Amino acid sequence: MAAAAATTFTLSACGGDDDPAPAEETRAQDSRVFTIKPTDATATTFAAVTGGDADSAESRRWAGVLGGSSYQIEVPKTWNGKLVMYAHGYAGTGTVVGVQTLGDGLRRHLLSLGYAWAASSYSKNFYDVRAGIEDTNALALEFPKIAAAKGLANPTPTKTFIIGHSMGGHIAAAAVEDETFATANHKVKYNGAVPMCGVTGDTELFDYLGAAQIAAHGLAGAATTPTTGWEGIKGAVGAKLFTAAALTPAGQYAFTADGLKWAAVMQNLTGGARPMFDLGVAGYYTTVVWSTFGGDGTVNGIYNRFGADTNRFTYRIDNDPVTSATLNAGAQKLTAAADYNRKRSDGLRWVPKVNGEFKVPVVTIHTLGDMYVPFSMEQIYRNRAEAKGNGGWLVQRAIRGIAHCDFSAAEQTEAFDAMVAWEAGGPRPAGDDVLTPTTVANPSYGCTFTRDAATANGDSADLVTLRNGLKVAKPCV
């Protein structure tokens, strides 16, 4: 097939990066109405965690509503005076918001060490990191008042940390940034953060998703079909790249010859050669990432202008320069409006930035096979922190998982413990080099900080089964 001419789709806009928003500048997100889950709206407490010690079973548990959000707060029987704010991940596009807790294993661990924790539902769904930060910060600021009203002595935390998963990892990373503290309406100085499976490349995630779709178009012979035309071609593209349109009994997609080329492109878009990639791309990727294809570039109304940009990407199929050249020659170029995510006069950007401008301990964990929020997010984060001279504040750990956020409780608790020990004056904890290609490609990469899953630690039986299978399929050597 001859290479098609490159096609560019772009929307223009005006206004400088620091200009205040014009009065007429609105987004779809601004007109959406969200309600609190009915059971959250009336709750005053919630169930104790199972399998804990006295600090878990006899904890003080408060639920309520703050602004347009619901919340849960838990203070152990013996409180160490420190507070952990938990930021949950993407909750979809529904109109009902509700609290998501941090998981039994991590919850029990925090309580056993004397930490209180608090979690907000956020006042809005969709990929609204701005709302997530503001509502989490508002709850952190309100904690002393809530606790005092409940009779807690000395209710002002001596230190406050933030942790989160997925979009919540984006929230946790952005929350400690200088820009966030300067521009947020609710300002909190966190003492440290643990972003897990986080979107630490912020808007670059959506650029990647656009590039992933463009590569699928090109390799399936639909290079000139606009990305917004995905619904009309996705069946044909799937048939071109996969031997079947459904999962095999083993839970993995089977690739055609063209599909294997697409998978090779995905490897280079998501962080390069590394252990666990092949299992991740064959399974989880197509069931979740493909669901993001076909958008209008506004992240479902979080922007009001086109916000995806693929101009910097080169699509590379290792050991196949001819197909790589053809794919790149015909690839569409998505170009974002210059001010799609400007600084604002009314608070945080619509998608808050992770600029690498922070000076508190940050420890991240990320699974190597994650295609939804890929390992490349960690590489972007490292490069940004180093460019700002703050790389010494960032420790990153690779985990040998193949799905999004499929961590064992031990991996999460060790990351948290490492961060707080470091913040308390201990040595900088160990981490992984996420940038050197030969290091990342080593078959044993990720073994250092990967821990077994166990139901006794609060892990699900499914995770235990998955991890046990991975130990056989991809053993550490």
Buried (B, 14 or more C-beta within 10 A) or exposed (E): EEBBEEBEBBBEBEBEEEBEBEEEBEBBBEEBEBEBBEEBEEBEEBEBBEBBEEBBEEBBBBBBBBEBBBBBBBBBBEBBEBBBBBBBBBBEEEEBBBBBBBBBBBBBBBBBBBBBBBBBBBBBBBBBBBBBBBBBBBBBBBBBEBBEEEEBEEBEBEBBBBBBBBBBBBBBBBBBBBBBBEBBEBEBEBBBBBBBBBBBBBBBBBBBBBBBBBBBBBBBBBBBBBBEEBEEBBEEBBEBBBEEEEBEEEEBBEBBEBBEBBBBBBBBBBBBBBBBBBBBBBBBBBBBBBEBBBBBBBBBBBBBBBBBBBEEBEBBBEEBEEBBBBBBBBBBBBBBBBBBBBBBEEBBBBBBBBBBBBEBBBBBBBBBBBBBBBBBBBBBBBBBBBEBEBBEBBBBBBBBBBBBBBBBBBBBBBBBBBBBEBBEEEEEBEBBEBBEEEEBEBEEBBBBBBBEBBEEBBBBEEBBEBBEEBEEEBEEE
